[in-house]
Amino acid sequence: MQRIIVVFVLLAAATCISATGGSGSDSPTAFVRDACKRTRYPSLCEQYLAAYAPTVHRSKRELARAALAVSADRARSASAFVSRMSAGAQKSLRSREAGAVRDCLETLRDSVDRLRQSVKEMSAMGRARSPRFAWHLSNVQTWVSAALTDETTCLDGLSQFAGPAVRASIRKKVMEVAQVTSNALALVNELSPRN
């Protein structure tokens, strides 16, 4: 009799875990975790995209769109930070250093524009097998790659011309943007016109 009760309790527990999503590999959270494993910065990917798990519904396209939105938001935030820093330290920066910060700000603004444009383009893709899908996907890949190049260009300019204090404060913000942009590009590259 006790054995039957134990079996019944175990079956009930297993049913409850299964019904609530448990740790099953088909849960939205597991989908995000698995997709993030294929990016260059998986823990950062999961950190930012886990909150989107319920809304992406195991859709690669929706996950890529969420990653692009995160990247655009982080780029906008970094751009605002560099803008405030540039305005606040205008007189204290050396000429070459001020130029590097201005150039960085310009490339970050370009990055924000390209990422926002990519989010909009994702909405215009249509069905995966439609004739325009590949064209829209190619646009997104090109713009996200260009945004990543903009972020790298900012870092390169700072490395050459900015002092250690300025370089360190901006570098931290821009590195995070470059990493989430790299992750977004990896997720976009998972999309295929044949799916």
Backbone as CSV, one residue per row, in Angstrom:
resi,resn,N_x,N_y,N_z,CA_x,CA_y,CA_z,C_x,C_y,C_z
1,MET,0.816,-1.197,0.000,0.000,0.000,0.000,0.860,1.260,0.000
2,GLN,1.927,1.241,0.823,2.818,2.402,0.876,3.503,2.608,-0.473
3,ARG,3.848,1.510,-1.101,4.513,1.591,-2.394,3.586,2.248,-3.425
4,ILE,2.313,1.944,-3.403,1.348,2.537,-4.328,1.218,4.034,-4.066
5,ILE,1.213,4.427,-2.802,1.115,5.847,-2.448,2.356,6.603,-2.932
6,VAL,3.535,6.017,-2.740,4.778,6.653,-3.183,4.767,6.821,-4.704
7,VAL,4.357,5.780,-5.415,4.294,5.857,-6.874,3.297,6.937,-7.297
8,PHE,2.149,6.988,-6.625,1.137,7.995,-6.942,1.678,9.409,-6.711
9,VAL,2.372,9.632,-5.608,2.946,10.951,-5.297,3.999,11.330,-6.340
10,LEU,4.843,10.373,-6.708,5.864,10.651,-7.717,5.238,10.987,-9.073
11,LEU,4.204,10.260,-9.454,3.523,10.552,-10.714,2.853,11.921,-10.679
12,ALA,2.251,12.255,-9.558,1.608,13.563,-9.419,2.647,14.681,-9.504
13,ALA,3.782,14.494,-8.858,4.849,15.504,-8.900,5.385,15.663,-10.318
14,ALA,5.584,14.555,-11.003,6.087,14.608,-12.376,5.093,15.313,-13.293
15,THR,3.813,15.063,-13.079,2.780,15.712,-13.876,2.771,17.211,-13.627
16,CYS,2.912,17.620,-12.368,2.942,19.049,-12.035,4.147,19.734,-12.660
17,ILE,5.294,19.117,-12.578,6.509,19.698,-13.160,6.348,19.826,-14.663
18,SER,5.809,18.801,-15.296,5.619,18.821,-16.740,4.622,19.901,-17.141
19,ALA,3.546,20.058,-16.397,2.510,21.030,-16.722,2.988,22.462,-16.551
20,THR,3.897,22.721,-15.628,4.374,24.082,-15.396,5.591,24.421,-16.217
21,GLY,6.057,23.537,-17.022,7.219,23.821,-17.857,8.484,23.256,-17.276
22,GLY,8.521,23.114,-15.962,9.666,22.528,-15.288,10.972,22.955,-15.879
23,SER,11.841,22.016,-16.072,13.118,22.317,-16.707,13.174,21.665,-18.079
24,GLY,12.000,21.402,-18.639,11.937,20.740,-19.935,12.636,21.544,-21.012
25,SER,13.210,20.843,-21.958,13.976,21.508,-23.002,13.083,22.233,-24.001
26,ASP,11.753,22.017,-23.924,10.875,22.699,-24.860,10.276,23.972,-24.271
27,SER,10.693,24.381,-23.087,10.171,25.608,-22.490,10.764,26.818,-23.203
28,PRO,10.058,27.952,-23.178,10.598,29.162,-23.807,11.952,29.580,-23.227
29,THR,12.127,29.409,-21.932,13.403,29.762,-21.305,14.522,28.875,-21.839
30,ALA,14.245,27.595,-21.991,15.244,26.674,-22.543,15.547,27.020,-23.998
31,PHE,14.527,27.459,-24.735,14.736,27.878,-26.123,15.731,29.036,-26.193
32,VAL,15.536,30.034,-25.324,16.445,31.188,-25.291,17.844,30.739,-24.891
33,ARG,17.934,29.909,-23.871,19.241,29.424,-23.401,19.961,28.657,-24.518
34,ASP,19.245,27.780,-25.201,19.855,27.005,-26.292,20.300,27.910,-27.442
35,ALA,19.471,28.887,-27.790,19.838,29.814,-28.866,21.059,30.638,-28.472
36,CYS,21.114,31.053,-27.224,22.240,31.873,-26.753,23.551,31.092,-26.723
37,LYS,23.470,29.784,-26.602,24.693,28.965,-26.611,25.437,29.083,-27.934
38,ARG,24.727,29.466,-28.982,25.346,29.570,-30.304,25.887,30.977,-30.582
39,THR,25.876,31.835,-29.568,26.416,33.182,-29.737,27.811,33.257,-29.132
40,ARG,28.488,34.346,-29.389,29.855,34.512,-28.885,29.883,34.814,-27.385
41,TYR,28.825,35.445,-26.882,28.746,35.823,-25.466,27.456,35.251,-24.873
42,PRO,27.409,33.941,-24.654,26.155,33.287,-24.263,25.566,33.772,-22.942
43,SER,26.384,34.028,-21.940,25.813,34.455,-20.655,25.208,35.851,-20.773
44,LEU,25.839,36.733,-21.524,25.289,38.072,-21.744,24.003,37.983,-22.562
45,CYS,23.998,37.117,-23.540,22.810,36.877,-24.366,21.637,36.439,-23.492
46,GLU,21.887,35.452,-22.675,20.820,34.933,-21.817,20.376,35.978,-20.796
47,GLN,21.331,36.730,-20.266,21.014,37.777,-19.284,20.010,38.781,-19.858
48,TYR,20.233,39.212,-21.093,19.364,40.222,-21.692,18.104,39.654,-22.333
49,LEU,18.155,38.423,-22.808,17.020,37.903,-23.572,16.093,36.984,-22.782
50,ALA,16.490,36.562,-21.595,15.637,35.671,-20.794,14.270,36.298,-20.528
51,ALA,14.237,37.598,-20.333,12.966,38.278,-20.064,12.011,38.206,-21.260
52,TYR,12.549,37.981,-22.450,11.729,37.902,-23.661,11.211,36.491,-23.930
53,ALA,11.636,35.521,-23.137,11.271,34.121,-23.385,9.766,33.916,-23.573
54,PRO,8.917,34.478,-22.710,7.478,34.243,-22.895,6.903,34.870,-24.168
55,THR,7.528,35.927,-24.673,6.958,36.613,-25.839,7.515,36.131,-27.173
56,VAL,8.663,35.473,-27.166,9.225,35.012,-28.446,8.639,33.674,-28.884
57,HIS,8.030,32.950,-27.968,7.341,31.689,-28.302,8.167,30.756,-29.183
58,ARG,9.408,30.567,-28.839,10.296,29.644,-29.561,10.475,30.026,-31.037
59,SER,10.352,31.304,-31.333,10.522,31.787,-32.706,11.913,32.401,-32.857
60,LYS,12.697,31.837,-33.776,14.037,32.386,-34.026,13.953,33.838,-34.481
61,ARG,12.960,34.120,-35.299,12.820,35.485,-35.803,12.492,36.466,-34.677
62,GLU,11.562,36.096,-33.805,11.200,36.985,-32.696,12.357,37.151,-31.717
63,LEU,13.126,36.093,-31.519,14.292,36.189,-30.637,15.339,37.115,-31.255
64,ALA,15.568,37.002,-32.549,16.522,37.891,-33.233,16.049,39.337,-33.158
65,ARG,14.750,39.548,-33.333,14.205,40.908,-33.243,14.392,41.465,-31.833
66,ALA,14.159,40.644,-30.814,14.371,41.079,-29.427,15.839,41.416,-29.188
67,ALA,16.737,40.595,-29.722,18.176,40.845,-29.563,18.573,42.156,-30.234
68,LEU,17.997,42.443,-31.385,18.278,43.708,-32.065,17.749,44.893,-31.264
69,ALA,16.562,44.738,-30.680,15.996,45.814,-29.862,16.869,46.079,-28.637
70,VAL,17.358,45.012,-28.011,18.265,45.160,-26.866,19.536,45.870,-27.306
71,SER,20.083,45.457,-28.424,21.314,46.058,-28.934,21.109,47.545,-29.229
72,ALA,20.005,47.895,-29.866,19.713,49.303,-30.159,19.571,50.105,-28.873
73,ASP,18.915,49.526,-27.878,18.742,50.213,-26.597,20.079,50.421,-25.892
74,ARG,20.915,49.395,-25.879,22.232,49.516,-25.227,23.109,50.521,-25.977
75,ALA,23.025,50.542,-27.310,23.799,51.503,-28.108,23.319,52.927,-27.834
76,ARG,22.009,53.108,-27.739,21.463,54.429,-27.426,21.934,54.894,-26.055
77,SER,21.914,53.994,-25.086,22.367,54.319,-23.734,23.854,54.687,-23.718
78,ALA,24.669,53.932,-24.432,26.107,54.227,-24.499,26.347,55.558,-25.203
79,SER,25.589,55.820,-26.256,25.719,57.080,-26.981,25.377,58.260,-26.071
80,ALA,24.322,58.126,-25.292,23.941,59.188,-24.351,25.029,59.395,-23.300
81,PHE,25.619,58.310,-22.829,26.704,58.393,-21.846,27.899,59.144,-22.430
82,VAL,28.308,58.775,-23.639,29.460,59.425,-24.279,29.142,60.896,-24.557
83,SER,27.907,61.187,-24.933,27.501,62.568,-25.181,27.610,63.407,-23.906
84,ARG,27.113,62.873,-22.798,27.218,63.585,-21.510,28.675,63.765,-21.117
85,MET,29.460,62.724,-21.311,30.875,62.795,-20.956,31.588,63.849,-21.800
86,SER,31.283,63.863,-23.070,31.904,64.818,-23.984,31.537,66.251,-23.600
87,ALA,30.277,66.481,-23.312,29.822,67.826,-22.947,30.408,68.262,-21.605
88,GLY,30.475,67.341,-20.663,30.963,67.671,-19.323,32.461,67.865,-19.244
89,ALA,33.195,67.228,-20.123,34.659,67.274,-20.042,35.278,68.045,-21.203
90,GLN,34.484,68.879,-21.854,34.938,69.590,-23.047,36.254,70.332,-22.821
91,LYS,36.379,71.034,-21.709,37.570,71.848,-21.462,38.726,71.042,-20.897
92,SER,38.420,69.935,-20.234,39.489,69.164,-19.593,40.162,68.159,-20.535
93,LEU,39.548,67.872,-21.657,40.132,66.912,-22.596,41.143,67.591,-23.515
94,ARG,42.209,66.893,-23.793,43.167,67.376,-24.796,42.491,67.342,-26.162
95,SER,43.048,68.062,-27.091,42.453,68.198,-28.415,42.255,66.843,-29.106
96,ARG,43.284,66.021,-29.122,43.178,64.705,-29.783,42.194,63.806,-29.044
97,GLU,42.208,63.902,-27.724,41.300,63.103,-26.904,39.854,63.525,-27.162
98,ALA,39.609,64.831,-27.187,38.262,65.343,-27.461,37.804,64.901,-28.851
99,GLY,38.718,64.912,-29.808,38.387,64.458,-31.160,38.014,62.986,-31.189
100,ALA,38.744,62.170,-30.437,38.445,60.733,-30.375,37.076,60.492,-29.752
101,VAL,36.745,61.264,-28.717,35.441,61.113,-28.065,34.333,61.554,-29.019
102,ARG,34.536,62.670,-29.731,33.531,63.121,-30.715,33.339,62.083,-31.825
103,ASP,34.451,61.534,-32.315,34.360,60.498,-33.356,33.626,59.267,-32.839
104,CYS,33.917,58.895,-31.610,33.248,57.746,-30.993,31.746,58.002,-30.906
105,LEU,31.389,59.199,-30.475,29.977,59.558,-30.361,29.289,59.481,-31.724
106,GLU,29.945,59.968,-32.748,29.375,59.925,-34.095,29.166,58.482,-34.565
107,THR,30.154,57.628,-34.329,30.006,56.231,-34.769,28.942,55.506,-33.949
108,LEU,28.814,55.843,-32.665,27.759,55.226,-31.854,26.378,55.659,-32.332
109,ARG,26.247,56.918,-32.705,24.960,57.384,-33.238,24.627,56.662,-34.542
110,ASP,25.639,56.455,-35.371,25.426,55.674,-36.599,24.983,54.251,-36.255
111,SER,25.608,53.675,-35.250,25.268,52.321,-34.818,23.811,52.251,-34.361
112,VAL,23.393,53.236,-33.559,21.998,53.284,-33.094,21.054,53.327,-34.293
113,ASP,21.351,54.186,-35.259,20.491,54.304,-36.448,20.408,52.987,-37.212
114,ARG,21.536,52.337,-37.396,21.554,51.069,-38.145,20.780,49.972,-37.407
115,LEU,20.919,49.938,-36.092,20.224,48.911,-35.310,18.719,49.156,-35.293
116,ARG,18.314,50.403,-35.148,16.878,50.719,-35.201,16.305,50.383,-36.576
117,GLN,17.067,50.695,-37.609,16.657,50.378,-38.977,16.505,48.860,-39.143
118,SER,17.383,48.117,-38.516,17.333,46.650,-38.596,16.091,46.091,-37.914
119,VAL,15.726,46.673,-36.769,14.510,46.228,-36.069,13.298,46.445,-36.974
120,LYS,13.230,47.601,-37.614,12.114,47.890,-38.527,12.116,46.934,-39.718
121,GLU,13.291,46.657,-40.236,13.407,45.769,-41.399,12.938,44.356,-41.058
122,MET,13.197,43.927,-39.829,12.734,42.597,-39.398,11.210,42.509,-39.495
123,SER,10.538,43.618,-39.212,9.075,43.627,-39.279,8.566,43.552,-40.713
124,ALA,9.396,43.956,-41.666,8.981,43.980,-43.072,9.337,42.700,-43.822
125,MET,9.939,41.738,-43.145,10.448,40.540,-43.818,9.386,39.688,-44.485
126,GLY,8.243,39.596,-43.898,7.230,38.708,-44.450,7.547,37.249,-44.150
127,ARG,6.914,36.373,-44.894,7.096,34.935,-44.678,8.474,34.488,-45.136
128,ALA,8.975,33.452,-44.474,10.330,32.972,-44.750,10.525,32.559,-46.203
129,ARG,9.539,32.022,-46.823,9.701,31.555,-48.203,9.273,32.606,-49.234
130,SER,8.937,33.801,-48.771,8.526,34.840,-49.718,9.746,35.371,-50.471
131,PRO,9.531,35.897,-51.674,10.656,36.371,-52.491,11.450,37.503,-51.831
132,ARG,10.811,38.322,-51.026,11.483,39.475,-50.437,12.207,39.142,-49.136
133,PHE,11.946,37.974,-48.571,12.535,37.628,-47.273,14.060,37.687,-47.315
134,ALA,14.657,37.056,-48.307,16.122,37.015,-48.400,16.703,38.418,-48.531
135,TRP,16.016,39.274,-49.274,16.482,40.650,-49.445,16.454,41.401,-48.117
136,HIS,15.335,41.300,-47.384,15.220,41.959,-46.076,16.247,41.395,-45.093
137,LEU,16.421,40.089,-45.098,17.397,39.455,-44.209,18.806,39.954,-44.521
138,SER,19.131,40.059,-45.786,20.442,40.561,-46.192,20.652,42.001,-45.717
139,ASN,19.605,42.817,-45.813,19.694,44.194,-45.310,20.009,44.212,-43.821
140,VAL,19.286,43.405,-43.068,19.502,43.358,-41.617,20.929,42.911,-41.320
141,GLN,21.381,41.857,-41.972,22.747,41.370,-41.737,23.783,42.448,-42.058
142,THR,23.582,43.159,-43.150,24.517,44.220,-43.544,24.524,45.346,-42.519
143,TRP,23.347,45.788,-42.094,23.268,46.918,-41.165,23.794,46.559,-39.781
144,VAL,23.515,45.344,-39.326,24.022,44.941,-38.007,25.541,44.781,-38.061
145,SER,26.053,44.241,-39.150,27.512,44.148,-39.318,28.139,45.538,-39.315
146,ALA,27.495,46.487,-39.994,28.001,47.865,-40.028,27.944,48.499,-38.638
147,ALA,26.890,48.214,-37.883,26.786,48.737,-36.513,27.922,48.194,-35.655
148,LEU,28.220,46.919,-35.811,29.324,46.307,-35.064,30.655,46.948,-35.460
149,THR,30.825,47.235,-36.732,32.031,47.928,-37.196,32.111,49.329,-36.592
150,ASP,30.978,50.032,-36.525,30.955,51.360,-35.900,31.436,51.287,-34.454
151,GLU,30.953,50.309,-33.732,31.328,50.165,-32.316,32.817,49.864,-32.174
152,THR,33.328,49.015,-33.045,34.756,48.684,-33.024,35.597,49.905,-33.394
153,THR,35.127,50.687,-34.354,35.829,51.909,-34.760,35.922,52.887,-33.597
154,CYS,34.855,53.012,-32.838,34.871,53.868,-31.648,35.970,53.420,-30.696
155,LEU,36.017,52.131,-30.417,37.027,51.595,-29.492,38.440,51.792,-30.026
156,ASP,38.630,51.600,-31.322,39.958,51.779,-31.923,40.443,53.216,-31.776
157,GLY,39.552,54.177,-32.042,39.918,55.585,-31.918,40.280,55.957,-30.497
158,LEU,39.537,55.433,-29.551,39.837,55.708,-28.141,41.177,55.105,-27.750
159,SER,41.456,53.908,-28.240,42.718,53.235,-27.908,43.916,54.047,-28.369
160,GLN,43.773,54.708,-29.503,44.890,55.463,-30.071,45.052,56.851,-29.460
161,PHE,43.933,57.521,-29.134,44.032,58.942,-28.806,43.525,59.347,-27.423
162,ALA,42.769,58.520,-26.749,42.212,58.905,-25.448,43.114,58.445,-24.314
163,GLY,43.103,59.224,-23.251,43.861,58.856,-22.061,43.212,57.692,-21.345
164,PRO,43.934,57.100,-20.384,43.439,55.896,-19.706,42.091,56.077,-19.004
165,ALA,41.869,57.196,-18.344,40.616,57.392,-17.601,39.428,57.490,-18.550
166,VAL,39.581,58.292,-19.585,38.500,58.455,-20.568,38.255,57.140,-21.291
167,ARG,39.330,56.510,-21.714,39.235,55.244,-22.449,38.514,54.183,-21.619
168,ALA,38.872,54.069,-20.340,38.285,53.026,-19.487,36.790,53.236,-19.281
169,SER,36.380,54.477,-19.040,34.959,54.707,-18.758,34.084,54.472,-19.988
170,ILE,34.570,54.876,-21.146,33.785,54.685,-22.371,33.886,53.245,-22.855
171,ARG,35.056,52.670,-22.740,35.296,51.310,-23.235,34.320,50.301,-22.631
172,LYS,34.085,50.411,-21.330,33.186,49.459,-20.660,31.798,49.481,-21.300
173,LYS,31.278,50.678,-21.535,29.937,50.806,-22.132,29.916,50.286,-23.577
174,VAL,30.925,50.676,-24.344,30.937,50.324,-25.763,31.217,48.834,-25.957
175,MET,32.036,48.254,-25.100,32.291,46.801,-25.191,30.999,46.014,-24.993
176,GLU,30.188,46.437,-24.030,28.916,45.746,-23.808,28.029,45.863,-25.046
177,VAL,27.993,47.049,-25.644,27.194,47.242,-26.861,27.707,46.333,-27.976
178,ALA,29.017,46.285,-28.154,29.595,45.438,-29.202,29.267,43.964,-28.954
179,GLN,29.281,43.549,-27.703,28.987,42.150,-27.386,27.526,41.806,-27.646
180,VAL,26.585,42.680,-27.230,25.176,42.367,-27.488,24.868,42.476,-28.984
181,THR,25.586,43.356,-29.687,25.400,43.455,-31.139,25.930,42.205,-31.832
182,SER,27.064,41.704,-31.374,27.606,40.452,-31.914,26.613,39.311,-31.700
183,ASN,26.023,39.252,-30.516,25.022,38.219,-30.232,23.806,38.373,-31.141
184,ALA,23.355,39.613,-31.321,22.195,39.849,-32.188,22.491,39.390,-33.614
185,LEU,23.688,39.697,-34.094,24.064,39.273,-35.449,24.089,37.749,-35.559
186,ALA,24.597,37.083,-34.537,24.617,35.611,-34.549,23.199,35.052,-34.629
187,LEU,22.266,35.655,-33.897,20.880,35.179,-33.915,20.205,35.504,-35.250
188,VAL,20.519,36.655,-35.827,19.993,36.994,-37.157,20.522,36.001,-38.186
189,ASN,21.787,35.645,-38.065,22.391,34.706,-39.018,21.802,33.301,-38.917
190,GLU,21.087,33.008,-37.835,20.404,31.717,-37.694,19.145,31.646,-38.567
191,LEU,18.665,32.805,-39.007,17.458,32.837,-39.837,17.808,32.402,-41.250
192,SER,16.838,31.814,-41.912,17.080,31.327,-43.267,15.825,31.508,-44.105
193,PRO,15.983,31.895,-45.364,14.819,32.012,-46.245,14.100,30.679,-46.452
194,ARG,14.761,29.582,-46.138,14.170,28.256,-46.364,13.323,27.775,-45.188
195,ASN,13.421,28.443,-44.021,12.668,27.980,-42.830,11.209,28.308,-42.972
